[in-house]
Amino acid sequence: ALPSLKETTLRTVDGGLTNTNYMAHLENETFFIRCNSKNCELLDASLEREWICTNFTSAAGISPRPIDYYPDQGVMVFEYIQTDGRVVNLRDPKVLGEFCDLIRSMHNLSIQFPYDFCPYASIEFYLSNAAKEGAYIPQVVFDKILPGIEHLKTIYPLSTEKVPCHLDLHHGNLLDSGEKLWLIDFEYAGMSDPLFDLAVLASTDNFSDQEMIFLLKTYYNTPTLSAEKITHFKYLRLIADLRWSIWYYLQAKISPIDAPYSFYAEHLLKRVLNTLSTLPGWTHPELGAGN
């Protein structure tokens, strides 16, 4: 038992596809508690990384304050942010503007997260663990998608700029206190391409092409974008889609949580194939050439 939590009343907090979360009442205070899944290492998720990163981001007013971390038990305790329970709507232009301000402030932090993230390495890591665990991965990934990406990544290179990134951005990892937005769940965070961080959001929240363009315009605070910038971002969203698709296929095999992982995986993989066939520079005898 954790000494500081002996008299705590716990209530499960819904949401999340990796960890178990609780709201804890202790005397006159309320806390948020995250309990690690035993499979987090296979997913490259880390509470220790979250502990380090949120000590930085909370000091900047970006995330709730981490209070304590118990590595042996896989438990982390945070301050509790009171909300009215409404889902954060990132399709509302005002809310998206607040979100972009928040993310921009994280990307501009003069700090170093303790992890260097590469999306290609992340995909290979998940594929390797999927093979070890006997998780199903469709053959099209190996026959068509990975060779296509191997070619296209020379046409659409990642930025050499690496900044503090969240790398699991979606509306469910945002809290609205009524006064401001807070960003939570930093277990995947690392130093990476800031544009890929936004592509993760476009993937997880299923943004349309027009919504992706509006996201970029809002983030860069510009009324116009070049066609090259838009196409490059579509490619990064494709990479984010593939990363999460393989993640879902792996989770379908290893996760103790009852969730429709395979459905999500197939949805993203279909979008990868659709996007791949439209990107300039892509040619495949079965999928056709990009525009």
Buried (B, 14 or more C-beta within 10 A) or exposed (E): EEEEBEEBEBEEBEEBBBBBBBBBBBEEEBBBBBBBBEBBEBBBBBBBBBBBBBBBBBEBEBBBBBBBBBEEEBBBBBBBBEEEEEEBEBEEEEBBEBBBBBBBBBBEBEBBBEBEBBBBEBBEBBBEBBEEEEBEBBEBBEEBBBEBBEEBBEBBEBEEEBBBBBBBBBBBBBBBEEEEBBBBBBBBBBBBBBBBBBBBBBBBBEBEBEBBBBBBBBBBEEEEBEEEBEBBBBBBBBBBBBBBBBBBBBBBBBBEEEEEBBEBBBBBBEBBBEBBBBBBBBEBEEBEEBE
